[in-house]
Amino acid sequence: MRLPPAERRRSSRIHLQIPVFVRGVDSAGSVFLDLTKTLDISATGAFIASSRALNSGHLVYLTVPAPSPSSIGAIPVETPPIQARVCRQQVTGDVHLVGLEFVTPLE
């Protein structure tokens, strides 16, 4: 059975809630940095809950909060932000459910 194009995925989704900082410009033109969470994630994108309306096609940057680095240096000081493009959005109450596609898939 072939799935319609909208239902095909390039990579499997994992239903995993991870806290993430999202940085970008919202649909009102305001620069923001919010702490939110993923609802699911894959190698090629994420589905997040946001309190802000975002414009399709705009870029946002995701950063996963990390504990303070250890004194022995075994944990990297920080991970670079993940650049993602807003693909779709639906409003449920006061929450915007936002589909993101990573500019570079995760390895």
Backbone as CSV, one residue per row, in Angstrom:
resi,resn,N_x,N_y,N_z,CA_x,CA_y,CA_z,C_x,C_y,C_z
1,MET,0.835,-1.177,0.000,0.000,0.000,0.000,0.882,1.244,0.000
2,ARG,0.641,2.153,-0.922,1.412,3.398,-1.002,0.694,4.486,-0.215
3,LEU,1.468,5.231,0.541,0.914,6.338,1.307,0.905,7.604,0.467
4,PRO,-0.063,8.488,0.701,-0.048,9.771,-0.006,1.208,10.561,0.384
5,PRO,1.676,11.478,-0.474,2.905,12.227,-0.192,2.929,12.888,1.182
6,ALA,1.799,13.406,1.649,1.772,14.086,2.951,2.024,13.121,4.101
7,GLU,1.805,11.814,3.878,1.971,10.830,4.932,3.316,10.113,4.895
8,ARG,4.118,10.362,3.874,5.429,9.725,3.781,6.430,10.466,4.650
9,ARG,7.266,9.750,5.303,8.287,10.332,6.173,9.655,9.893,5.680
10,ARG,10.610,10.810,5.744,11.981,10.457,5.371,12.677,9.712,6.500
11,SER,12.191,9.896,7.729,12.758,9.174,8.865,11.657,8.949,9.900
12,SER,11.834,7.923,10.715,10.835,7.577,11.726,10.764,8.625,12.819
13,ARG,9.540,8.871,13.274,9.338,9.797,14.380,9.379,9.041,15.697
14,ILE,9.882,9.712,16.713,9.880,9.179,18.072,9.040,10.139,18.902
15,HIS,8.012,9.631,19.560,7.183,10.471,20.427,7.962,10.691,21.722
16,LEU,8.660,11.827,21.775,9.568,12.124,22.870,9.467,13.592,23.226
17,GLN,9.187,13.865,24.482,9.107,15.248,24.935,10.455,15.658,25.512
18,ILE,11.096,16.590,24.816,12.406,17.097,25.213,12.284,18.606,25.385
19,PRO,12.761,19.165,26.505,12.744,20.624,26.612,13.725,21.221,25.604
20,VAL,13.306,22.294,24.935,14.168,22.984,23.979,13.958,24.490,24.086
21,PHE,15.041,25.223,23.893,14.931,26.661,23.712,14.718,26.884,22.223
22,VAL,13.757,27.738,21.879,13.491,28.098,20.493,13.759,29.591,20.365
23,ARG,14.593,29.947,19.376,14.932,31.354,19.135,14.579,31.681,17.698
24,GLY,13.986,32.857,17.503,13.629,33.281,16.156,12.859,34.574,16.168
25,VAL,12.084,34.772,15.107,11.215,35.936,14.969,9.801,35.402,14.773
26,ASP,8.855,35.877,15.599,7.483,35.377,15.478,6.728,36.099,14.368
27,SER,5.463,35.726,14.177,4.681,36.293,13.074,4.382,37.775,13.264
28,ALA,4.550,38.308,14.486,4.361,39.740,14.742,5.651,40.523,14.499
29,GLY,6.731,39.808,14.164,8.014,40.461,13.911,8.869,40.645,15.149
30,SER,8.472,40.050,16.270,9.232,40.167,17.522,10.269,39.058,17.641
31,VAL,11.475,39.441,18.020,12.527,38.456,18.293,12.196,37.797,19.626
32,PHE,12.351,36.470,19.707,12.011,35.770,20.940,13.006,34.662,21.246
33,LEU,13.023,34.268,22.506,13.732,33.085,22.991,12.811,32.466,24.027
34,ASP,12.242,31.304,23.711,11.280,30.640,24.589,11.757,29.242,24.935
35,LEU,11.405,28.802,26.139,11.610,27.410,26.529,10.295,26.691,26.266
36,THR,10.343,25.639,25.463,9.157,24.854,25.139,9.557,23.383,25.132
37,LYS,8.809,22.538,24.425,9.166,21.117,24.362,8.784,20.529,23.020
38,THR,9.483,19.472,22.662,9.114,18.708,21.478,7.947,17.802,21.848
39,LEU,7.131,17.480,20.864,6.084,16.470,21.038,6.521,15.179,20.368
40,ASP,7.243,15.328,19.273,7.942,14.206,18.658,9.118,14.769,17.879
41,ILE,10.032,13.872,17.555,11.272,14.293,16.896,11.739,13.165,15.987
42,SER,12.446,13.533,14.931,13.051,12.556,14.031,14.390,13.114,13.590
43,ALA,15.072,12.394,12.735,16.365,12.866,12.225,16.198,14.084,11.322
44,THR,14.994,14.275,10.777,14.792,15.357,9.806,13.915,16.498,10.313
45,GLY,13.357,16.373,11.512,12.522,17.459,12.002,11.950,17.196,13.375
46,ALA,11.105,18.123,13.811,10.477,18.019,15.127,9.100,18.656,15.077
47,PHE,8.267,18.251,16.011,6.938,18.822,16.194,6.967,19.408,17.589
48,ILE,6.765,20.729,17.713,6.894,21.385,19.016,5.594,22.082,19.399
49,ALA,5.450,22.351,20.688,4.363,23.163,21.216,4.953,24.541,21.486
50,SER,4.300,25.582,20.988,4.803,26.942,21.159,3.662,27.866,21.563
51,SER,3.981,28.870,22.341,2.977,29.872,22.706,2.876,30.959,21.644
52,ARG,3.745,30.902,20.622,3.817,31.948,19.600,3.384,31.451,18.228
53,ALA,2.811,32.367,17.466,2.526,32.096,16.061,3.809,32.335,15.276
54,LEU,4.141,31.402,14.394,5.349,31.503,13.575,4.956,31.465,12.104
55,ASN,5.738,32.090,11.267,5.456,32.116,9.830,6.071,30.916,9.128
56,SER,5.300,30.279,8.254,5.829,29.176,7.452,7.013,29.674,6.631
57,GLY,8.031,28.847,6.542,9.222,29.184,5.786,10.286,29.898,6.595
58,HIS,9.923,30.473,7.748,10.915,31.166,8.568,11.828,30.170,9.273
59,LEU,13.033,30.613,9.568,13.997,29.790,10.293,13.918,30.068,11.784
60,VAL,14.070,29.012,12.580,14.212,29.113,14.022,15.430,28.286,14.422
61,TYR,15.890,28.491,15.629,17.058,27.784,16.140,16.669,27.085,17.431
62,LEU,16.937,25.781,17.499,16.627,24.976,18.678,17.912,24.660,19.431
63,THR,17.855,24.800,20.742,18.978,24.428,21.595,18.432,23.594,22.738
64,VAL,19.033,22.449,22.975,18.620,21.578,24.070,19.354,22.024,25.332
65,PRO,18.607,22.358,26.410,19.283,22.743,27.660,20.133,21.584,28.159
66,ALA,21.290,21.913,28.679,22.211,20.881,29.173,22.653,21.240,30.582
67,PRO,23.007,20.232,31.382,23.520,20.521,32.722,24.853,21.255,32.632
68,SER,25.244,21.834,33.731,26.539,22.516,33.765,27.646,21.543,33.420
69,PRO,28.654,22.025,32.675,29.747,21.127,32.292,30.491,20.603,33.517
70,SER,30.994,19.384,33.396,31.763,18.805,34.494,33.147,19.434,34.531
71,SER,33.775,19.320,35.657,35.103,19.913,35.814,36.173,19.129,35.055
72,ILE,35.879,17.883,34.649,36.890,17.104,33.933,36.802,17.280,32.422
73,GLY,35.792,18.004,31.945,35.693,18.293,30.522,35.163,17.164,29.664
74,ALA,34.533,16.156,30.267,34.007,15.031,29.491,32.736,15.408,28.734
75,ILE,32.050,16.442,29.199,30.814,16.886,28.557,31.110,18.180,27.819
76,PRO,30.719,18.294,26.542,30.962,19.539,25.816,30.308,20.730,26.527
77,VAL,30.929,21.887,26.442,30.413,23.079,27.092,29.028,23.426,26.541
78,GLU,28.841,23.323,25.239,27.533,23.569,24.640,27.431,22.849,23.306
79,THR,26.209,22.643,22.888,26.001,22.084,21.556,25.513,23.216,20.662
80,PRO,25.904,23.206,19.411,25.459,24.286,18.523,23.947,24.207,18.308
81,PRO,23.296,25.347,18.073,21.854,25.332,17.812,21.534,24.541,16.546
82,ILE,20.356,23.948,16.539,19.859,23.215,15.378,18.976,24.178,14.593
83,GLN,19.324,24.421,13.343,18.558,25.327,12.499,17.406,24.552,11.867
84,ALA,16.199,25.127,11.958,15.012,24.451,11.418,14.101,25.459,10.724
85,ARG,13.383,24.958,9.727,12.437,25.784,8.975,11.016,25.412,9.397
86,VAL,10.177,26.431,9.622,8.777,26.206,9.976,8.042,25.697,8.735
87,CYS,7.450,24.503,8.838,6.750,23.887,7.702,5.237,24.016,7.820
88,ARG,4.735,23.833,9.015,3.290,23.892,9.202,2.988,24.251,10.650
89,GLN,1.725,24.627,10.866,1.320,25.064,12.190,-0.184,24.908,12.332
90,GLN,-0.610,24.482,13.504,-2.031,24.459,13.802,-2.212,25.000,15.214
91,VAL,-3.320,25.670,15.435,-3.593,26.270,16.740,-4.586,25.393,17.477
92,THR,-4.247,25.076,18.727,-5.123,24.316,19.605,-5.226,25.105,20.906
93,GLY,-6.340,25.804,21.095,-6.466,26.676,22.265,-5.471,27.812,22.149
94,ASP,-4.616,27.940,23.166,-3.596,28.996,23.132,-2.209,28.449,22.780
95,VAL,-2.173,27.218,22.249,-0.899,26.591,21.889,-0.811,26.443,20.371
96,HIS,0.344,26.764,19.837,0.613,26.571,18.412,1.436,25.285,18.281
97,LEU,0.919,24.328,17.545,1.634,23.086,17.283,2.367,23.293,15.968
98,VAL,3.686,23.262,16.029,4.515,23.684,14.904,5.363,22.524,14.392
99,GLY,5.252,22.253,13.097,6.092,21.256,12.430,7.332,21.932,11.886
100,LEU,8.493,21.415,12.247,9.774,21.967,11.833,10.553,20.953,11.023
101,GLU,11.261,21.419,10.001,12.181,20.580,9.239,13.588,21.088,9.485
102,PHE,14.466,20.199,9.935,15.850,20.597,10.185,16.550,20.931,8.862
103,VAL,17.307,22.002,8.846,18.044,22.389,7.642,19.070,21.301,7.309
104,THR,19.714,20.767,8.332,20.641,19.650,8.179,20.132,18.509,9.061
105,PRO,19.798,17.344,8.491,19.293,16.233,9.322,20.289,15.860,10.423
106,LEU,19.745,15.385,11.535,20.576,14.938,12.659,21.238,13.629,12.293
107,GLU,22.412,13.407,12.820,23.122,12.142,12.559,23.037,11.243,13.747
